[in-house]
């Protein structure tokens, strides 16, 4: 009887794994980026974009008081289930030495409702990674990366 139950369980689980939809950029399996997690997105320009440089976004974890505030945010989710979250974000550009150099600390809005990451210089579509400027023109593509590894040899 046990082998039959195991086979039935495998039959139920395998198709569920095949149907799994890809997660939005910089999100956890449970939804939004966790409060103690940080995320990195590497954006590279499409061919023919001229003066557009690559960009590395470092979306930082929430500080202590911001995490305390998530208790209130969680309660608000009962009435408005999809709310954007604003995070401190450091923007990096390629350095002359092949590494990355920080150019700006700003705020980015991660939104599961619109599936966007908005920052002052443009926005990223979280579904397909398309990178757009402030005029909504597609300028490149972004992917989640191990930013700590990329920055380990840079002038952070």
Phi, psi and omega in degrees: 000322182296316179300324179296318178296320179296317179297317179297319179296317178296321179298322180287324185279324184298310179298328179295321177293325179288331181274353185301130179275150178296146180282151174297152180306133180059046174229159179268173177298343185259359181138240185285164175302130184296157186294332180262004181263152171241156180224152179233136175233126177261121180248126180239139183290149173290159177301140177083016181270005173066247188273008180286126178260157174300157182219136174244121177260130175247100178275116188273160177289163179284146176282179185304309184290327176295322178292322175299320179296339180293341176297313178295319179300320180297318178295323177294332179298339178295332183255332178224089191298332182244109180233138177290157179236133180259131181230147171295134184223133175257129178260134180240147174239159178300138178264162180298332182275007179092353178267210181231143177235134179291136180243337183196140168254126186218193176240137176240147179252119176262122186231116178282338179289310180269351182060044180231155166243112180258133174222164187304334182266359181158206180206161181236133174282118185287344180281315185239000177079007180297134183255129184235150174274184183292343177267014180067016177275130178292128181240350181177202184221143181239146176223153174286137182223168172276090185293327178301321179292317179297321185275351186301330179255012184260171177271068181302000000 
